[in-house]
Amino acid sequence: MAIIRRNERTQAPARNEWDPFRVMQDMLRWDPMRNLDPFRQMQALAVDERNFVPHFEVKETKEGYVFKADLPGVKESDLDISVSGTLLTISGKREAEDRDEGDTWFAYERSYGSFSRSFTLPESADTEHVRADLKEGVLTLVLPKKPEMQPRKIAVSASARPEPPKH
């Protein structure tokens, strides 16, 4: 029994078989030599090891800024988070698993290696009180806003009438 890797695509609604965009997409995706050359497959494996680029989400809330990154397989000891002025830098590495030379690989799509991402923070970010948490492969950084930069609610009183400024 052979294991065959297939690209999964959702079934699109029926369309014209001679759609030029579909034909071009199918032609560009086709690689007749993909399964014939083990040397090319090993080159692809080596390239994948340098392509670990985690994806980040960055959002602003009323209280501060939240950064989230998917880092499955990254150990806490392999992360380095630093702030210099308004520059936040997150770097780390994900180690490749040991490969036994006797194993036969049918797919090797996970990426490994070192990464480094930097973000310029707004002046309102309180870089002295950054919290970082790595839980279940998700890194969460919370940077509160400086107290003087957070919105304040002003109480309105109907009993006292403010006096206009004197000139």
N, C-alpha and C positions, 0 to 999 in steps of 0.2 A: 504494500500500500504506500503510495507516495503522498506526501503533503504538498499541496499546491497553494501558493499564496495568491489570493485574488484581491483586486481592488473592489471594495464594497461601494456601490452607488445606490442611492435611492432611486426607485423606479419613477422616471419622469412620465408625464402624460404623453400619450401617443402624439407623434409629430412627423413631419415629412422626413422620410428616410434620406433624402438628398439635401438635408439642411447643411449648408456649407460650414457653419460654425461647428456643428457636431462632427462632421467629417474631419475638419482641421484639428479639433481637439483630440479625436481618436488617433489621428496620424502622429501628432506630437507626443502622445503618451506611449506609443508603441516602441518597444526596443527589442528587435529580433535577436540580439546577442545577449540579452540579460542573463539567461540561464545557462549559456554555453561556456562562459569564460570564468573559471574560478579565481584567476588573478584579479580580474575586474571586481569581483565580489569582495575580495580581501581589501582592495583599494577603497571600496565604498565603506567597508567596516572602519578603516583607518580614518576616513574623512568624518564619519559619524562621531568619533570620539572627540573631535574638536568643536562640535556644533551644539553643545549644551547651552542654550540661551533660555533661561526661565522667563515666563510671561508675568507681567506685573499689572495690578489694578491700583490706581491711585485716585483717591477721592477726598473731597473737602467736606467736613461736617461743621456744624455750628461750633463744636468744641475744639476741632483740630483737623489733622490730616491723617489718613489711613492708607498705608501701603500694604498690599498683599501680593505674595508671590508663591507659585506652585513650585516646591522644591522636593519632590519625592526622592527618597534615597540620599538626601544630603544630611550629613550629621551636623549637630550643633557645633562640634569642634572644628568643622570644615568651613564655617561661616565667619566672615569678618565684616562688621558694620561700623562705619566711622562717619563722623560729621566734622567738617572743617569749614568754618564760616557758615555759608548757606549751601554747601555742597554735601549731600548725603551720598555715600558710596556703600554699596552692598556687593561683596564678592565672596566667592567660595568655589567649591569643586564637588563633583560627584564622581566617585571612583568606579571604574568599570569592574564588572565581576570577572573572576578568573575564568579563562576559557581553556578547556581541555582539548588538546590537539586531536584527540580521537573522536571528538564530537562532530556531528554533522549538523550544520546550521541551515535551516530553511528560511528563516527570517531573522534579521538583526536590525531592528528599527529604533531601539532606544539609544539615546545619545548620552555621552559622558564627557567630562573634561572640566576645565575652569571657566568661570564667568565673572564679569564685573559690570555692574550697572551703576550709573551716577545720575542723581536728580538734583536740580537747583531748587532749593526751598524758598518760599516767600519769606519776607522779613518778619511776618507775623508768627512764624513757627518757633516754638520754644524748644530749642535744641538741647537745653539742659535737662529736660524731663522726657526723653525718648524712652518708650517701652518696646521691647522686642520679644516675640514669642514664636517658637517653632513647635507646632503641634500637628500631628498626623500629616506631615509633609507640606504644610502651609506655613509660610513665614508671615507674621503680621507685625507691622511696625505702627505705632501710634505716636504722633507728635502733636502735643496739645498746642493751642494758640496761646500766645503771651496774654496774660490777663488784661493788659491795657488794650489789646487788639480785639478782644471778644466783645460782641454786642452787649450793651447794657440796657436794661429796661428803665425808662424814666417814668416815675409815678406822676400821674396827673391829678391835681387837686382842684375841685370846683369851688371850694370855700374861699380861698384867697385869690385875689386878683393881682397878677404881677403888674408892677408899675412900669410904664414905658421909660426907656433910657432918657436921661436929661442931657440936653445939649449945652 
